[in-house]
Amino acid sequence: MNIKNIFRKKDKTPHCSAVIVAAGSSQRMGTDKLMAQLGCMPVLARTLLAFQNCELVDEIILVTRMEKVVELADLCKKFGITKTSKVVRGGSTRTESALAGVSEVRSGAKLIAIHDGARPLITDELIRETILAADKYMAAVPAVFSKDTLKVIDENGFVVGPIDRDRTVRVQTPQIFDADLIKGALSKAASDGLSLTDDCSAIEIMGVRAITVKGDEHNLKLTTPEDMHVAEMILRNRGDYNEDRTRV
């Protein structure tokens, strides 16, 4: 036995598995936004490379539509996304697709990150900060405060009153959770027939609260053609619009 191994400190740095949800229909974009070219590569390739190049991410599960499985597996090979262990079929709702992804994460994973495939501007810093917070609090989500005044309206569109802007945030992804917690929460939500707009809602139903970390205004979810133009400007300002991001 090597005596050095006896006294070697265990690495306590948290690591996680990442589930990338890419099973949407892109209706508001008018074309397949995930395969749309953003600089030198498709949107989804940029998203995947952010997690590929993060040292705290051990594996990637990619969730997509059945007819896209082979195409996206080929995308991963082309851009060197070696952490992608599986490309799996999603469901008809966000909840079903997220559940399909977390169910395929390797056994023994302590944390699971769930991220929108259409958020290609995610930074390594934000991924890391959210992982560290989730390791401490079991659940963490990036959030940004609204710059606009928020109002409540009635069913006829009339303003009812204000919302406290200082206590209201817009949540982003990656949303990162204790693995057993999110697996159980999504399973229950799916069995109850719930269609949730974000994964944090699943744990909230179980009475568990997530801690927020400071999000990034540039961490856009691409939804409309206008969003693509904004994303291009952000990448140009970063200087990596045409940069080969396959380099670690």
PyMOL commands that set and color helices and strands:
alter all, ss='L'
color gray80, all
select helices_A, chain A and resi 3-7+33-35+43-52+66-78+94-102+124-137+165-167+179-191+200-205+225-238
alter helices_A, ss='H'
color red, helices_A
select strands_A, chain A and resi 16-22+37-38+41-42+57-64+84-89+111-116+139-145+150-153+159-163+169-171+175-178+211-214
alter strands_A, ss='S'
color yellow, strands_A
deselect
rebuild
show_as cartoon
